[in-house]
């Protein structure tokens, strides 16, 4: 008989990735872990969670952390800065990165039905309610 190999995430919850392999700074890893738990909890509550969504959730977390990093830099120096060589005002590269991360996050939120509008528009999975009566404690269950 073949050996049974355990696959992580068999309960429908994808395993949390090793953020150390993606982010170098401890603060970014902590933020990523917090975002991961929040997103997984939200998707589980909306009954939209599947192991197949794990890569999309990782991309969403990376977009969130990238947005945070970029926003900090934009706050420091502003959305428009002077070019180093010419001194001409130009868009801050961090502004562009922040804008791209926001767009990517918005698209992934829509794909994963995380945003309130998409959550309401998506089909809701209805769980079958088990009805119990007083006699259920005394009668033998069939089937």
Phi, psi and omega in degrees: 000142182286148176286143177268127180254127180287134177248123179296140179091011181295343179272009180093353180256117180293144179290145179291133181290166174278100185293340179298329180283347182252317184244136180276324184273140181298322180298321178292322178294320178295317179296318180298317179297319178296314178298317180303309182298320180295314181294315180298318179297317180297316181291324177295317179297326179272001181058044179241006187275133175212152179300329180297340180275357189300319182292322177295323178292321177299315179298322179294317179298317178298320178296318179298312182294320177298319177300314180299314179299313182294319180298322178298318180291322179294322178296323179294313189244352178091164182285338179239130179229168176273136177295143185298315185279317188260338183077006180281135177300136180213163177295138175294130178302330177293329177297316179296316178298318179297316180296317179294320179295321179296318179295318179295316179298318180298318179294319180290322176300320178294316180298322182270002181058043180268323182294148183305321181295315181289324179297321179287327182280333182287157179290135179268131178277123182260124177276143179287126179277132176267120181268129178244145177241171180298327182284348182297333179289337186254335183268147178284134180286137177251151172095000000 
